[in-house]
């Protein structure tokens, strides 16, 4: 049944304009994703009005191409210049840039490309064959389940804290604090805004990320500018089949995680990459390599974030509910074509829906092609002399921070983030826990407070609801498991000296 | 002497010329059309359609600027402080323009803006979950009376569309119900569909599809007449609670914008809403146009503000 419809949908691909539009979308998406500050959301928002007057078979494939290519391409600058092009590529920078600094940029870029395409393909098949089932499960997630899930995600801080758990927690706490700035999400009271209108909207994530990753990197590397020629190795080494096969289980697991998170409204690729990364590290045979050029780490982060793209279409197509900002904009683009997503869509426009699925599959193959072309030349970026690269990246930082919201205030946020990131690196406080704290705190706060309103401030709601109770049990298992591994009796006495 | 007079005359003439030119040539540069909410909502979707179709009616491109943050406060504040030359237009709605400046401490006031044109309006539609123990307004009220604070509804934001709709309903029916703020219409309806809450009130664009598919039960429409899309659903007044609560989208400019420019913009929007391509797109997103030019819109706003103030005074949330 599904196969028949899908074959019928393939007819959509016979239209050369469809393929051309999707291909053009992919190219635009790669450029947008690779430029820090230009986000997938912004690109789709700016471009969607142009599709209103186009044929659905041209406009929609174009937007889908932009969306998935932008999420993929965020990893390109993350690897080559340690600047995540989109927030979803932050986890990729940890291992990818480490490899690039050691002349293995091409290998890292290839890993990222294959992982992205794999994750995307995996989730597209989930979308095609299990959309309704998955959407029904996702709908059962109420505030208590989300609160439990956000709590579980916070345990990922342990995976990215590096040597010192205490410093990791300090970093995460700072992130959570920054997330508190702005209007209270439920009552609308001002928190830490000091009367500033700019702060009422909170501290923007993307400018802060650009500062903490990119600007602080420049500051650190400027210190050793005189000896900067040391990494002038040629990044030609390619990913071997053996290396790809070794990460295959990680790819499957991370894609599954990404597909599930994508189907849940409100989390998105930014959070999913960290969960995939953290889970992969926990399950890894070589966790000590994470943060030091682990191919598995790149594979986990990139399949975890790209699997979100098709999966986010699950609640959109089945119930007409957008899971994140990009799908909310896509919802508008669909509606402007007269294709109102929702329960009626499969009945009224079944052929178009399956045509869409066929396009999603085709764009994956095309993304692989475009990516391979780009990957051949991109490692050369790492060969640029520092005197040329650093000023260019600094300009990108400023332009990117400004362009997110066309706000000068965001530029100050970026600079402050750069200074803070520099100090943190100097003192050995890891940056990723801060990012995770910043990403998770708003969702955790909202869902926890909503839960407390639902239950009249009774915590028993968490054990009365099976899914929430299940997630809490999982958290207990993870924490106890980690404790059992690390805190053996002799370790218990040594624990205070283990902090650096 | 002659030279001086001549020079003064030249300066004067060129100054006059400049004034004349600026009066004739408005708009002389692209118009910034500011949406104070994140992309993806109803407001940004309407803004995208308006700015796509606007250029022929204004003689200049209209650029959609999305300036989200603080629940609309950031973008609105920016427009209130913008140059009042008619080139910066806010895409406003009743909560950010009429209600919140009256009941919250915000960096702008309601009369910091001059109304230009109302583009459309839609009433709030009350709906109940598929498994809720009530199917019409009377059963809903009875349930709420028998079980105070047990009827949990999905709300959007404090002083938001849904929030106000239920405050009106609670006041009219003398019941107690419990609202949980989910931050927006999307998450709010999702929680209703998932069975985590029992009721919701939202725009026809949000609830329409779910009413048709049977995923939610329609209760009543908060308007003076039944809504075109679902003629079977009674108005709230017919069902026993006289509630009228509209959500409009409209253009406003900062205080101090010259009246002739307000009129020029209002006329431009008036022509735009008759455009065939524009209407096709608006129809596709289940919206409908209900245009009001600037003077009429100003009167509507005045009445709306007074009604909202009266509501909040009677709720004890504002001093009388």
Interface residues (C-beta under 8 A of the other chain):
Chain A: X41 X45 X48 X49 X50 X52 X53 X139 X140 X141 X142 X143 X182 X183 X185 X186 X187 X188 X197 X198 X200 X201 X202 X265 X266 X315 X319 X320 X321 X322 X325 X326 X327 X328 X329 X331 X332 X335 X336 X337 X338 X340 X342 X343 X344 X405 X406 X407 X446 X450 X453 X454
Chain B: X38 X39 X40 X41 X44 X45 X48 X49 X51 X52 X64 X65 X66 X67 X68 X69 X70 X71 X73 X74 X77 X78 X104 X107 X152 X157 X158 X159 X178 X180 X181 X182 X183 X186 X187 X189 X190 X191 X193 X194 X195 X196 X209 X210 X212 X213 X215 X277 X281 X284 X285 X286
